Amino acid sequence: MSSRSTFRLIQFGAILLRSPRLLFKRKQQPEKPRRILIIHQLLLGDALMVTSLLARLRAQYPTAEIEVAGPPMLASLYQSRPYGVHFIPFTPKSWQSLFALFKRPTYDLALPILDNRYSWTAFAIGSRWIKGYENDKKNYKDIPFNELIPLPKDPTSITDIIGQLTETKAELLYDPEQWPQPDFSNFSLPELPYVVIHLGASTPLKYWNNDYWIRLARELNAKGFIPIWSAGPNELELVKAADPDGEFSSTAGQLNLAQLWHLIQHAKLLVCPDTGITHIAKHTFTPTVCLFGPGNKEMAGYSNFFSTAPFTAIDQNIECRNQHIFFKRQVDWVQHCKRSIQTCPNKAACMTNISYNTVFNACLNALKTENKQKREH
């Protein structure tokens, strides 16, 4: 039996034992929860958007124990205990991670983030109050919830949507001092000053022109900045395609997330497609130029919470960014594209139509602004 199957079997058994509670649900959330669980299986970018929720929970419940159960790959980023939270590696691929949650003291409040299937995990481990967002259609994932709130009716960033799971009315802004630098052992920074050019993304629809990337690296180098290529462990070919002669150094596939955080934190600039790396840069306040293709800059780029981070989004106004599915919900105001490279009707025009000069000038402006701010301080 696979570990995932064992996970489901153990969880199902625990649900059966607690099933009477489904008939006699609590009718009121604990006024001052002492223990709070955030549970999700989000990828890097979405996971770092949860920071808005951490900040609001800590403001609302300053003495509460707050724990985040999420993908094990994120553990290194939470070693420094941002907002005083404790991170628990959790994955439905491992029954041991379910036992790790069982062994924790009972949670007064559990918040499954956007994917409501993890309400069942929160219920199985005995959480007293489970709160999340409504689906557009009722289904079995909603049954364990004590409270479901509607998604915003107007366009809202994902960061701010997640933050609204709390009841605090305070409009908080991200403070980098609340997220101490993670442990980046066994890694030395490149020669200063450098800029990070990250090529990877979740879909080929987000790739930019290789000739533009190498031209950008050369022209930034001519301005006195050392280009450093970056990409994921399965994206080494992207660097080879952009820089076949190996003109510039590459960290592609060599760094864990904590080391990547350290690299980005000390960079003068990050340039990349819309990908999870940009959200590290928002946390380190590294000037960023982000190229949006199928994604929506108003949802995944800008937000109220990170509004003071030095971030520039570049995109094309293109009609095929017209799909409305958000975490398996139909949300009319959502505007993005989730097509594959095979089903794209316009040959990735959302990215290929972004001009080189637009990106280069945005980079120069970001570098100029960064230098000005440093002189003022």
Disulfide bonds with the S-S distance in Angstrom:
none
